[in-house]
Amino acid sequence: MQIRSVAASDVEAVYRLLSANGWAHRISGAQYLGQLISASHTSVIAVANGEVVGFARAISDGLSNGYLSMVVVAEPFRRRGIGQALVQHIVGSETSITWVLRAGRPEAAEFFAKLGFRTSSVAMERSRGQQRQQTHLERRLTAMVAASAPLMAALHAVRSLQLRSWCIGAGVIRSLVWDTLHGFDHRSPVEDMDVVYFDANAGPEHDAYLEEQLRSAMPNLRWEVTNQAGVHRWFADALGQVVAPLASLEEGVATWPEFATCVGVYLNGDGTLGVVAPHGLDDLFGLRVRHNPQRVSAATYRERVQAKRFAERWPRLSIEAA
């Protein structure tokens, strides 16, 4: 494996790496990525067998302060020390610079702690306008959900199972938003209910048990319950594919076929609604259909777009090819 600086000819490969590993909502295109890299103090890649498998960049004055902005490693190459090598290449042995970062992703705090980073009690941040936009969209989404009696009834049913980390997501949420934005008088029927949860201690049979509980409570719905902690076993048994285990509910939702579909909603004990949207809500409310390459192939994405009749059902959609 080689760690080296990013060249102009590497930008497209770096963009593909970021898009495939949960950063597509932050990087609008290869051109924008190129601008970020040009404006960075240091940008490096990890190359294995001619393939870009890791990327990191930092903003710094080179003397006193530095900000570690991105550290991304392709899923098949994780837990091999590549991320640590990228960070160490940037930080080096220079002790005069105070480095800061945002450890908001699953397991990030543990990873960076191994490299000498510690949680700060003095840091403050002023978030970009995007955060305000996402908060606004979350409020719009929860208002739509709260106005749907069938969906609220389903959320109450799932909450009664007392799962620690769960949501109802995918098609039922997507259809609700797109129906509303299209101004349809007759909304898509609430029939299929996709419930996902995360429990590393639950066995494979637990999904069927939960489905039976939900069918007893609301037999008019087609329930499908999936423990995201066991998805890797399904890939191995059903498809013969080896994929890394997911670390959280959010990681599971982030792998769904279209970015607009990577959204879930849950009901808190106090009756408030929460949103799981690892890629944000811009695609969902922007009526955009884009392929999420994390787990689903381009061919499968195209088949889904046709089978689900997206263009026919919601004519205002912008559907990107894959």
Backbone as numpy.savetxt, mean C-alpha at the origin, in Angstrom:
# Nx Ny Nz CAx CAy CAz Cx Cy Cz
26.83 -8.33 -5.65 25.99 -7.13 -5.65 26.86 -5.88 -5.65
26.43 -4.85 -6.36 27.18 -3.60 -6.46 26.32 -2.45 -5.95
26.92 -1.59 -5.13 26.29 -0.34 -4.70 27.00 0.80 -5.42
26.25 1.61 -6.15 26.87 2.72 -6.88 25.88 3.87 -7.01
26.41 5.02 -7.45 25.56 6.18 -7.67 24.62 5.96 -8.84
23.48 6.66 -8.81 22.50 6.54 -9.88 22.96 7.34 -11.09
22.93 6.71 -12.25 23.21 7.40 -13.51 21.89 7.75 -14.19
21.94 8.67 -15.14 20.71 9.07 -15.85 20.05 7.87 -16.52
20.85 6.93 -16.99 20.31 5.75 -17.67 19.62 4.78 -16.71
19.76 5.00 -15.39 19.16 4.10 -14.40 17.76 4.54 -13.97
17.36 5.75 -14.34 16.14 6.33 -13.77 14.90 5.48 -14.07
14.76 5.01 -15.30 13.59 4.19 -15.65 13.54 2.92 -14.81
14.70 2.27 -14.62 14.74 1.04 -13.82 14.41 1.33 -12.36
14.90 2.46 -11.85 14.58 2.85 -10.46 13.08 3.12 -10.32
12.51 3.78 -11.32 11.07 4.07 -11.27 10.25 2.77 -11.24
10.66 1.80 -12.03 9.95 0.50 -12.02 10.08 -0.16 -10.66
11.25 -0.07 -10.07 11.46 -0.64 -8.73 10.52 0.02 -7.71
10.46 1.34 -7.73 9.61 2.06 -6.77 8.14 1.75 -7.00
7.72 1.71 -8.25 6.31 1.45 -8.57 5.89 0.07 -8.11
6.80 -0.88 -8.19 6.47 -2.27 -7.83 6.55 -2.52 -6.34
7.02 -1.53 -5.58 7.24 -1.77 -4.15 6.61 -0.69 -3.27
5.42 -0.21 -3.69 4.61 0.62 -2.82 4.87 2.11 -2.83
5.61 2.61 -3.84 5.92 4.04 -3.88 5.25 4.75 -5.05
4.40 4.08 -5.79 3.79 4.70 -6.97 2.97 5.92 -6.63
2.35 5.94 -5.45 1.52 7.08 -5.06 2.35 8.32 -4.73
3.65 8.15 -4.53 4.52 9.27 -4.20 5.32 9.77 -5.39
5.51 8.91 -6.40 6.34 9.26 -7.56 5.44 9.24 -8.79
5.17 10.40 -9.36 4.19 10.49 -10.44 4.70 9.97 -11.77
6.00 9.86 -11.93 6.54 9.36 -13.20 8.05 9.39 -13.18
8.66 8.80 -14.22 10.12 8.74 -14.29 10.74 10.12 -14.39
10.07 11.03 -15.07 10.61 12.39 -15.21 10.69 13.08 -13.84
9.63 12.95 -13.07 9.63 13.54 -11.72 10.70 12.89 -10.84
10.84 11.57 -10.96 11.88 10.87 -10.20 13.25 11.40 -10.58
13.48 11.62 -11.86 14.76 12.16 -12.30 15.06 13.51 -11.68
14.01 14.33 -11.53 14.19 15.64 -10.90 14.53 15.49 -9.42
13.88 14.53 -8.75 14.19 14.28 -7.34 15.64 13.85 -7.17
16.07 12.95 -8.03 17.44 12.44 -7.94 18.44 13.56 -8.21
18.17 14.38 -9.20 19.08 15.49 -9.53 19.20 16.48 -8.38
18.10 16.66 -7.64 18.10 17.62 -6.54 18.61 17.03 -5.24
18.89 15.73 -5.22 19.34 15.07 -4.00 20.86 15.21 -3.84
21.31 15.17 -2.60 22.74 15.19 -2.31 23.39 13.88 -2.74
22.71 12.77 -2.45 23.23 11.45 -2.77 22.08 10.53 -3.17
22.24 9.81 -4.27 21.28 8.79 -4.69 22.07 7.56 -5.14
21.75 6.40 -4.57 22.50 5.19 -4.88 21.56 4.04 -5.20
22.07 3.09 -5.93 21.30 1.89 -6.26 22.11 0.65 -5.92
21.38 -0.43 -5.70 21.99 -1.75 -5.55 21.68 -2.53 -6.82
22.70 -3.11 -7.42 22.54 -3.84 -8.68 22.99 -5.28 -8.47
22.11 -6.22 -8.84 22.42 -7.64 -8.76 22.12 -8.29 -10.10
23.11 -8.89 -10.71 22.96 -9.55 -12.01 22.37 -8.60 -13.05
22.81 -7.36 -13.02 22.35 -6.37 -13.99 21.00 -5.76 -13.70
20.37 -6.15 -12.59 19.03 -5.65 -12.24 19.12 -4.70 -11.06
18.40 -3.58 -11.14 18.32 -2.65 -10.01 17.37 -3.23 -8.97
17.91 -3.59 -7.81 17.11 -4.25 -6.78 16.98 -3.41 -5.51
17.63 -2.25 -5.48 17.54 -1.39 -4.31 17.86 0.05 -4.67
17.31 0.97 -3.89 17.51 2.40 -4.15 17.41 3.15 -2.83
18.24 4.17 -2.69 18.17 5.06 -1.54 18.63 6.45 -1.97
18.05 7.47 -1.35 18.49 8.83 -1.64 18.45 9.67 -0.37
19.27 10.72 -0.36 19.37 11.57 0.81 19.53 13.02 0.40
19.04 13.90 1.25 19.18 15.34 1.09 20.07 15.83 2.23
21.14 16.57 1.91 22.07 16.98 2.95 22.88 18.19 2.51
23.40 18.93 3.51 24.35 20.00 3.20 25.78 19.46 3.19
25.92 18.18 3.55 27.22 17.54 3.53 28.12 17.90 4.69
27.63 18.73 5.60 28.46 19.20 6.71 27.85 18.93 8.07
26.55 19.26 8.21 25.95 19.20 9.53 24.65 18.42 9.60
23.79 18.54 8.56 22.46 17.94 8.62 22.18 17.11 7.38
21.44 16.03 7.58 21.06 15.18 6.46 19.70 14.54 6.68
18.98 14.33 5.60 17.66 13.68 5.65 17.67 12.48 4.73
17.45 11.30 5.28 17.38 10.07 4.50 15.95 9.91 4.00
15.75 10.10 2.71 14.40 10.22 2.17 13.78 8.90 1.77
14.52 8.04 1.10 13.97 6.77 0.60 14.98 5.65 0.78
14.49 4.50 1.20 15.27 3.27 1.17 14.30 2.18 0.70
14.52 1.67 -0.50 13.59 0.70 -1.10 14.38 -0.49 -1.63
13.92 -1.68 -1.29 14.54 -2.91 -1.79 13.45 -3.80 -2.37
13.70 -4.37 -3.54 12.73 -5.27 -4.16 12.42 -6.43 -3.23
11.15 -6.83 -3.19 10.70 -7.83 -2.22 11.53 -9.13 -2.23
11.87 -9.70 -3.41 12.63 -10.96 -3.37 14.04 -10.82 -2.81
14.54 -9.58 -2.69 15.91 -9.36 -2.23 15.98 -8.80 -0.82
14.86 -8.75 -0.12 14.86 -8.22 1.23 15.45 -9.23 2.22
15.89 -8.70 3.36 16.50 -9.49 4.43 17.81 -10.14 3.98
18.50 -9.47 3.08 19.82 -9.92 2.64 20.89 -8.88 2.93
20.54 -7.85 3.67 21.50 -6.81 4.01 21.65 -5.71 2.98
20.81 -5.72 1.94 20.92 -4.72 0.87 20.51 -3.34 1.39
19.41 -3.29 2.13 18.96 -2.01 2.67 20.01 -1.40 3.58
20.61 -2.21 4.44 21.65 -1.72 5.33 22.84 -1.22 4.54
23.21 -1.93 3.48 24.36 -1.52 2.66 24.10 -0.18 1.99
22.86 0.04 1.52 22.51 1.31 0.90 22.63 2.46 1.90
22.07 2.26 3.10 22.11 3.30 4.11 23.55 3.59 4.53
24.33 2.54 4.76 25.70 2.73 5.19 26.53 3.42 4.11
26.21 3.17 2.84 26.91 3.83 1.75 26.67 5.34 1.79
25.44 5.74 2.14 25.10 7.16 2.22 25.65 7.79 3.49
25.38 7.16 4.62 25.75 7.74 5.92 27.26 7.63 6.15
27.84 6.48 5.78 29.26 6.28 5.95 29.69 6.35 7.40
30.92 6.75 7.61 31.46 6.84 8.97 31.54 8.28 9.45
30.93 9.19 8.68 30.97 10.61 9.04 30.10 10.87 10.27
30.71 11.37 11.34 29.99 11.58 12.59 29.58 13.03 12.81
29.94 13.92 11.90 29.60 15.34 12.11 28.20 15.67 11.63
27.58 14.75 10.88 26.25 15.00 10.33 25.19 14.30 11.19
24.13 15.04 11.54 22.97 14.45 12.20 21.97 14.05 11.12
21.69 12.76 11.05 20.77 12.25 10.02 19.39 12.04 10.63
18.35 12.42 9.91 16.97 12.21 10.34 16.21 11.48 9.23
15.09 10.89 9.59 14.26 10.18 8.62 12.86 10.02 9.18
11.95 9.55 8.34 10.59 9.23 8.76 10.42 7.71 8.68
10.16 7.08 9.81 10.03 5.62 9.86 8.56 5.25 9.97
7.79 5.50 8.91 6.36 5.31 8.97 5.86 3.98 8.43
6.74 3.21 7.80 6.30 1.94 7.21 6.51 0.78 8.18
5.78 -0.33 7.95 5.92 -1.48 8.85 7.37 -1.92 8.99
7.80 -2.15 10.21 9.14 -2.64 10.55 10.25 -1.63 10.29
9.91 -0.42 9.86 10.95 0.56 9.54 11.75 0.94 10.79
11.05 1.16 11.91 11.74 1.58 13.12 12.76 0.53 13.56
12.38 -0.73 13.50 13.30 -1.80 13.90 14.51 -1.85 12.97
14.25 -1.69 11.66 15.33 -1.73 10.67 16.35 -0.61 10.92
15.86 0.62 11.09 16.77 1.75 11.23 17.45 1.76 12.60
16.80 1.18 13.61 17.44 1.09 14.91 18.73 0.28 14.84
18.75 -0.73 14.00 19.96 -1.55 13.84 21.11 -0.77 13.23
20.77 0.35 12.58 21.78 1.17 11.94 22.15 2.40 12.78
21.70 2.41 14.04 22.09 3.48 14.94 21.10 4.62 15.08
19.95 4.55 14.40 18.94 5.61 14.52 18.12 5.39 15.78
17.72 6.49 16.42 16.92 6.42 17.63 15.72 7.35 17.50
14.62 6.99 18.12 13.43 7.84 18.11 13.75 9.16 18.80
13.38 10.24 18.16 13.69 11.57 18.68 12.53 12.14 19.47
12.87 12.84 20.53 11.85 13.51 21.34 11.76 15.00 21.02
12.58 15.45 20.05 12.62 16.89 19.75 12.24 17.22 18.31
12.11 16.21 17.46 11.83 16.49 16.05 10.40 16.95 15.86
10.21 17.86 14.90 8.90 18.33 14.49 8.86 18.32 12.97
7.66 18.28 12.39 7.57 18.32 10.94 6.34 19.11 10.50
6.46 19.70 9.35 5.33 20.37 8.71 5.00 19.58 7.46
3.89 18.85 7.48 3.54 17.94 6.39 3.17 18.72 5.14
3.43 18.12 4.00 3.06 18.73 2.73 1.54 18.75 2.57
1.06 19.54 1.65 -0.37 19.69 1.42 -1.07 18.39 1.09
-0.30 17.38 0.64 -0.90 16.10 0.29 -1.61 15.47 1.47
-1.02 15.64 2.66 -1.65 15.06 3.84 -3.01 15.67 4.10
-3.12 16.98 3.90 -4.42 17.63 4.08 -5.42 17.11 3.06
-4.94 16.87 1.83 -5.81 16.34 0.78 -6.30 14.95 1.14
-5.40 14.09 1.64 -5.79 12.74 1.99 -6.79 12.75 3.15
-6.58 13.63 4.10 -7.53 13.73 5.21 -8.91 14.14 4.70
-8.92 15.08 3.77 -10.19 15.51 3.17 -10.87 14.35 2.46
-10.10 13.58 1.69 -10.68 12.44 0.96 -11.15 11.35 1.91
-10.43 11.14 3.00 -10.87 10.16 3.99 -12.21 10.56 4.58
-12.38 11.83 4.82 -13.66 12.30 5.37 -14.79 12.10 4.37
-14.50 12.36 3.11 -15.52 12.13 2.08 -15.88 10.64 2.01
-14.87 9.80 2.08 -15.12 8.36 2.00 -15.95 7.88 3.19
-15.57 8.27 4.39 -16.31 7.79 5.56 -17.74 8.33 5.56
-17.96 9.52 5.00 -19.32 10.05 4.90 -20.15 9.19 3.96
-19.56 8.77 2.84 -20.26 7.89 1.90 -20.60 6.55 2.54
-19.64 6.00 3.28 -19.86 4.70 3.94 -20.95 4.83 5.00
-20.89 5.90 5.79 -21.88 6.09 6.85 -23.30 6.22 6.29
-23.40 6.70 5.05 -24.72 6.87 4.43 -25.23 5.58 3.79
-24.42 4.52 3.78 -24.83 3.24 3.18 -25.26 2.29 4.29
-26.55 2.12 4.45 -27.06 1.26 5.52 -26.58 -0.19 5.38
-26.59 -0.78 4.15 -26.11 -2.17 4.04 -24.64 -2.31 4.43
-23.82 -1.36 4.02 -22.40 -1.45 4.34 -22.15 -1.24 5.83
-22.86 -0.33 6.44 -22.72 -0.12 7.88 -23.15 -1.37 8.65
-24.21 -2.02 8.18 -24.64 -3.26 8.85 -23.56 -4.32 8.76
-22.91 -4.40 7.60 -21.83 -5.37 7.43 -20.64 -5.04 8.34
-20.32 -3.76 8.46 -19.22 -3.34 9.33 -19.51 -3.69 10.79
-20.75 -3.50 11.21 -21.13 -3.88 12.57 -20.97 -5.39 12.77
-21.34 -6.16 11.76 -21.24 -7.62 11.87 -19.78 -8.05 12.02
-18.89 -7.45 11.23 -17.48 -7.82 11.31 -16.88 -7.35 12.64
-17.27 -6.16 13.08 -16.74 -5.68 14.36 -17.09 -6.62 15.50
-18.24 -7.27 15.42 -18.66 -8.18 16.49 -17.74 -9.39 16.63
-16.92 -9.66 15.60 -15.98 -10.78 15.67 -14.78 -10.45 16.55
-14.60 -9.18 16.89 -13.54 -8.71 17.79 -12.14 -9.03 17.25
-11.97 -8.83 15.97 -10.64 -8.97 15.37 -9.81 -7.74 15.71
-8.52 -7.93 15.84 -7.66 -6.82 16.25 -7.35 -5.88 15.08
-7.15 -6.43 13.89 -6.76 -5.62 12.73 -7.54 -6.13 11.53
-8.48 -5.31 11.01 -9.37 -5.80 9.96 -9.94 -4.64 9.17
-10.52 -4.96 8.04 -11.29 -3.97 7.28 -12.14 -4.69 6.24
-13.17 -4.02 5.78 -13.91 -4.42 4.59 -13.38 -3.57 3.45
-13.02 -4.21 2.34 -12.37 -3.43 1.30 -12.66 -3.91 -0.10
-11.84 -3.39 -1.02 -11.85 -3.76 -2.43 -13.15 -3.31 -3.11
-13.84 -4.24 -3.79 -14.92 -3.90 -4.70 -16.07 -3.12 -4.10
-16.50 -3.47 -2.90 -17.67 -2.80 -2.33 -17.36 -1.32 -2.04
-16.14 -1.03 -1.62 -15.75 0.37 -1.37 -15.57 1.11 -2.69
-14.87 0.48 -3.61 -14.65 1.09 -4.94 -15.97 1.41 -5.62
-16.90 0.48 -5.62 -18.19 0.69 -6.28 -18.98 1.80 -5.63
-18.96 1.86 -4.30 -19.68 2.91 -3.58 -19.19 4.29 -4.01
-17.87 4.47 -4.05 -17.31 5.78 -4.39 -17.59 6.12 -5.84
-17.35 5.19 -6.75 -17.54 5.49 -8.17 -19.01 5.70 -8.52
-19.90 4.94 -7.89 -21.33 5.18 -8.09 -21.71 6.59 -7.65
-21.19 6.99 -6.48 -21.50 8.31 -5.95 -20.96 9.41 -6.84
-19.72 9.27 -7.28 -19.10 10.29 -8.12 -19.76 10.38 -9.49
-20.35 9.29 -9.95 -21.08 9.30 -11.22 -22.51 9.81 -11.06
-22.96 9.99 -9.82 -24.31 10.49 -9.58 -25.40 9.50 -9.92
-25.10 8.20 -9.80 -26.10 7.18 -10.15 -27.26 7.19 -9.16
-28.47 7.12 -9.70 -29.65 6.98 -8.84 -29.72 5.57 -8.25
-29.32 4.59 -9.05 -29.34 3.19 -8.59 -27.91 2.73 -8.38
-27.57 2.46 -7.14 -26.21 2.09 -6.79 -25.97 0.60 -7.02
-24.69 0.25 -7.16 -24.32 -1.16 -7.30 -24.80 -1.91 -6.06
-25.41 -3.06 -6.22 -25.91 -3.80 -5.06 -24.77 -4.24 -4.15
-25.00 -4.18 -2.85 -24.02 -4.66 -1.88 -24.24 -6.16 -1.70
-23.42 -6.95 -2.38 -23.58 -8.40 -2.35 -22.30 -9.09 -1.89
-21.21 -8.86 -2.63 -19.92 -9.48 -2.27 -19.24 -8.64 -1.20
-18.83 -9.27 -0.12 -18.22 -8.56 0.99 -16.85 -9.17 1.28
-15.79 -8.44 0.90 -14.42 -8.90 1.13 -13.92 -8.38 2.47
-13.64 -9.30 3.37 -13.14 -8.96 4.70 -11.71 -9.46 4.81
-10.80 -8.58 5.18 -9.42 -9.00 5.40 -9.03 -8.64 6.83
-8.19 -9.48 7.41 -7.70 -9.23 8.76 -6.26 -9.73 8.86
-5.60 -9.41 9.94 -4.23 -9.88 10.13 -4.10 -10.49 11.51
-3.76 -11.79 11.52 -3.56 -12.51 12.77 -2.51 -13.59 12.51
-1.28 -13.32 12.94 -0.18 -14.25 12.68 -0.34 -15.57 13.41
-1.23 -15.62 14.41 -1.40 -16.84 15.21 -2.58 -17.69 14.76
-3.37 -17.20 13.81 -4.56 -17.95 13.37 -4.18 -18.99 12.32
-4.81 -20.15 12.40 -4.57 -21.21 11.44 -5.39 -21.02 10.17
-5.10 -21.81 9.12 -5.81 -21.66 7.85 -7.31 -21.88 7.96
-7.74 -22.67 8.94 -9.16 -22.96 9.08 -9.95 -21.80 9.68
-9.25 -20.81 10.21 -9.95 -19.72 10.91 -10.75 -18.85 9.94
-10.30 -18.73 8.70 -11.04 -17.93 7.72 -12.44 -18.50 7.53
-12.53 -19.83 7.36 -13.83 -20.48 7.15 -14.73 -20.32 8.37
-14.14 -20.38 9.56 -14.92 -20.20 10.79 -15.54 -18.80 10.84
-14.74 -17.79 10.49 -15.24 -16.42 10.51 -16.31 -16.21 9.44
-16.10 -16.79 8.27 -17.11 -16.68 7.21 -18.44 -17.27 7.68
-18.39 -18.39 8.37 -19.62 -19.02 8.85 -20.33 -18.12 9.86
-19.56 -17.46 10.74 -20.15 -16.54 11.70 -20.85 -15.39 11.00
-20.21 -14.86 9.95 -20.80 -13.73 9.22 -22.01 -14.16 8.39
-21.95 -15.33 7.81 -23.11 -15.83 7.06 -24.32 -16.02 7.97
-24.06 -16.44 9.20 -25.16 -16.60 10.15 -25.78 -15.25 10.51
-24.92 -14.23 10.60 -25.41 -12.90 10.96 -26.11 -12.20 9.80
-25.55 -12.34 8.58 -26.11 -11.67 7.40 -26.05 -12.64 6.22
-26.99 -13.55 6.14 -26.95 -14.60 5.11 -27.19 -14.09 3.69
-27.63 -12.86 3.54 -27.93 -12.33 2.20 -26.67 -11.88 1.47
-25.52 -11.87 2.15 -24.27 -11.42 1.54 -23.35 -12.59 1.24
-22.53 -12.43 0.21 -21.50 -13.42 -0.11 -20.20 -12.99 0.56
-19.88 -13.60 1.68 -18.73 -13.22 2.48 -17.47 -13.96 2.02
-16.39 -13.25 1.97 -15.08 -13.86 1.75 -14.11 -13.25 2.75
-13.54 -14.10 3.59 -12.67 -13.64 4.67 -11.27 -14.18 4.43
-10.27 -13.32 4.51 -8.89 -13.72 4.24 -7.95 -13.13 5.28
-7.19 -14.01 5.90 -6.14 -13.59 6.83 -4.90 -13.23 6.03
-4.52 -11.97 6.05 -3.37 -11.52 5.26 -2.06 -12.14 5.75
-2.05 -12.62 6.98 -0.85 -13.28 7.50 -0.60 -14.63 6.84
-1.62 -15.16 6.16 -1.47 -16.48 5.53 -1.51 -16.45 4.02
-1.48 -15.26 3.41 -1.59 -15.15 1.95 -0.42 -15.84 1.25
0.76 -15.78 1.86 1.92 -16.42 1.23 1.72 -17.93 1.10
0.98 -18.53 2.04 0.71 -19.97 1.94 -0.22 -20.26 0.78
-1.19 -19.37 0.54 -2.10 -19.55 -0.59 -1.33 -19.47 -1.91
-0.42 -18.52 -2.02 0.39 -18.41 -3.23 1.18 -19.69 -3.47
1.73 -20.27 -2.43 2.52 -21.49 -2.56 1.64 -22.68 -2.95
0.49 -22.82 -2.28 -0.37 -23.99 -2.51 -1.14 -23.89 -3.83
-1.70 -22.70 -4.12 -2.57 -22.56 -5.28 -1.81 -22.24 -6.57
-0.73 -21.47 -6.46 -0.04 -21.00 -7.66 1.39 -21.52 -7.77
1.87 -22.17 -6.72 3.25 -22.66 -6.75 4.26 -21.54 -6.72
3.88 -20.37 -6.20 4.78 -19.22 -6.14 5.25 -18.99 -4.71
6.50 -18.64 -4.58 7.08 -18.33 -3.28 7.11 -16.81 -3.12
6.34 -16.29 -2.17 6.33 -14.85 -1.86 6.58 -14.69 -0.37
7.12 -13.54 -0.01 7.41 -13.27 1.39 6.12 -13.09 2.19
6.10 -13.54 3.44 4.92 -13.29 4.28 4.69 -11.80 4.47
3.43 -11.42 4.55 3.09 -10.02 4.81 3.26 -9.72 6.29
3.58 -8.48 6.60 3.87 -8.10 7.98 2.70 -7.40 8.65
1.68 -7.01 7.89 0.57 -6.26 8.48 -0.62 -6.27 7.54
-1.75 -5.82 8.06 -2.94 -5.66 7.23 -2.68 -4.67 6.11
-2.02 -3.56 6.42 -1.76 -2.52 5.43 -0.91 -3.06 4.27
0.09 -3.88 4.59 0.92 -4.47 3.53 0.08 -5.34 2.61
-0.87 -6.05 3.17 -1.74 -6.89 2.35 -2.62 -6.08 1.42
-3.27 -5.06 1.97 -4.14 -4.20 1.16 -3.33 -3.52 0.04
-2.07 -3.22 0.32 -1.21 -2.52 -0.65 -0.88 -3.37 -1.87
-1.16 -4.68 -1.83 -0.82 -5.55 -2.95 -2.00 -5.80 -3.90
-3.15 -5.25 -3.63 -4.33 -5.55 -4.45 -4.17 -5.02 -5.87
-4.93 -5.55 -6.83 -4.61 -5.40 -8.27 -4.57 -3.99 -8.84
-5.47 -3.11 -8.37 -5.46 -1.73 -8.87 -5.27 -0.80 -7.67
-4.56 0.31 -7.88 -4.32 1.24 -6.78 -5.64 1.77 -6.22
-6.62 1.99 -7.08 -7.91 2.50 -6.62 -8.65 1.50 -5.74
-8.30 0.22 -5.88 -8.96 -0.83 -5.12 -8.28 -1.07 -3.77
-7.07 -0.56 -3.59 -6.31 -0.80 -2.35 -6.83 0.07 -1.21
-8.08 -0.11 -0.88 -8.74 0.72 0.14 -9.66 -0.15 0.98
-9.63 0.07 2.27 -10.55 -0.63 3.16 -11.07 0.30 4.23
-12.17 -0.09 4.86 -12.80 0.71 5.91 -13.12 -0.22 7.08
-12.95 0.27 8.30 -13.28 -0.51 9.49 -14.07 0.35 10.47
-14.71 -0.30 11.41 -15.57 0.38 12.39 -14.94 0.26 13.76
-14.65 1.39 14.37 -14.07 1.40 15.71 -15.13 1.12 16.77
-14.65 0.84 17.97 -15.56 0.54 19.06 -16.46 1.70 19.42
-15.99 2.93 19.17 -16.80 4.10 19.51 -17.74 4.52 18.38
-17.79 3.71 17.31 -18.70 4.00 16.21 -18.10 4.83 15.10
-16.87 5.32 15.28 -16.22 6.07 14.21 -15.65 5.11 13.17
-15.46 5.65 11.97 -14.94 4.85 10.87 -13.47 5.15 10.65
-12.71 4.11 10.33 -11.30 4.27 10.00 -11.05 3.81 8.57
-9.97 4.31 7.98 -9.65 4.01 6.58 -8.26 3.39 6.49
-8.15 2.35 5.70 -6.86 1.75 5.36 -6.63 2.04 3.88
-5.65 2.86 3.58 -5.37 3.25 2.19 -3.87 3.45 2.01
-3.10 2.36 1.91 -1.64 2.47 1.86 -1.11 3.25 0.66
-1.88 3.32 -0.43 -1.46 4.10 -1.60 -2.22 5.42 -1.70
-2.94 5.78 -0.66 -3.72 7.00 -0.71 -5.06 6.79 -1.41
-5.80 7.88 -1.56 -7.15 7.82 -2.14 -7.27 8.61 -3.44
-6.15 9.10 -3.96 -6.20 9.93 -5.17 -6.77 9.18 -6.36
-6.34 7.94 -6.59 -6.84 7.18 -7.74 -8.32 6.88 -7.59
-8.74 6.51 -6.39 -10.15 6.16 -6.17 -11.04 7.36 -6.46
-10.71 8.52 -5.91 -11.55 9.70 -6.11 -11.24 10.41 -7.42
-10.10 10.13 -8.01 -9.77 10.70 -9.32 -10.30 9.87 -10.47
-11.04 8.79 -10.15 -11.63 7.90 -11.17 -10.55 7.35 -12.10
-9.42 6.96 -11.52 -8.31 6.40 -12.28 -8.15 4.92 -11.98
-7.94 4.13 -13.02 -7.68 2.70 -12.88 -6.27 2.45 -13.37
-5.38 2.05 -12.45 -3.99 1.78 -12.78 -3.57 0.44 -12.20
-2.73 -0.25 -12.93 -2.22 -1.55 -12.50 -1.27 -1.39 -11.32
-1.51 -2.15 -10.27 -0.58 -2.25 -9.14 0.25 -3.52 -9.34
1.53 -3.40 -9.66 2.32 -4.58 -10.04 2.90 -5.36 -8.87
2.55 -5.02 -7.64 3.21 -5.68 -6.50 3.01 -7.18 -6.50
1.81 -7.65 -6.82 1.56 -9.10 -6.79 0.85 -9.60 -8.04
0.16 -8.73 -8.76 -0.68 -9.16 -9.87 -0.02 -8.80 -11.20
-0.02 -9.73 -12.13 0.61 -9.51 -13.43 -0.22 -8.55 -14.28
0.42 -8.00 -15.30 -0.27 -7.10 -16.22 -1.41 -7.84 -16.93
-1.18 -9.11 -17.28 -2.21 -9.89 -17.96 -3.44 -10.06 -17.07
-3.23 -10.35 -15.80 -4.35 -10.50 -14.87 -5.09 -9.19 -14.69
-4.35 -8.10 -14.62 -4.97 -6.77 -14.52 -5.88 -6.51 -15.71
-5.40 -6.79 -16.92 -6.21 -6.55 -18.11 -7.46 -7.43 -18.10
-7.32 -8.67 -17.65 -8.48 -9.57 -17.57 -9.51 -9.03 -16.57
-9.05 -8.50 -15.47 -9.96 -7.95 -14.46 -10.72 -6.75 -15.00
-10.02 -5.87 -15.69 -10.66 -4.67 -16.24 -11.79 -5.06 -17.18
-11.55 -6.10 -17.99 -12.58 -6.55 -18.92 -13.71 -7.27 -18.19
-13.34 -8.19 -17.29 -14.35 -9.00 -16.62 -15.27 -8.18 -15.73
-14.72 -7.16 -15.11 -15.52 -6.35 -14.20 -16.23 -5.19 -14.90
-16.01 -5.06 -16.22 -16.72 -4.10 -17.06 -16.60 -2.67 -16.51
-15.39 -2.32 -16.12 -15.16 -0.99 -15.53 -15.65 0.12 -16.46
-15.20 0.08 -17.71 -15.53 1.17 -18.65 -17.03 1.25 -18.91
-17.70 0.11 -18.96 -19.14 0.08 -19.22 -19.93 0.57 -18.01
-19.51 0.17 -16.83 -20.27 0.51 -15.62 -20.02 1.95 -15.17
-18.78 2.43 -15.37 -18.43 3.78 -14.93 -17.72 4.50 -16.08
-18.46 5.10 -16.99 -17.88 5.66 -18.22 -16.92 6.82 -18.01
-16.92 7.43 -16.86 -16.02 8.56 -16.63 -14.63 8.12 -16.18
-14.42 6.82 -16.02 -13.13 6.33 -15.58 -12.04 6.58 -16.61
-10.84 6.82 -16.12 -9.63 6.85 -16.95 -8.88 5.56 -16.67
-8.83 4.67 -17.65 -8.25 3.34 -17.47 -6.92 3.28 -18.20
-5.85 3.05 -17.43 -4.52 2.98 -18.01 -4.20 1.56 -18.45
-3.53 1.44 -19.58 -3.08 0.13 -20.07 -1.92 -0.36 -19.23
-1.68 -1.65 -19.28 -0.54 -2.24 -18.54 0.21 -3.19 -19.46
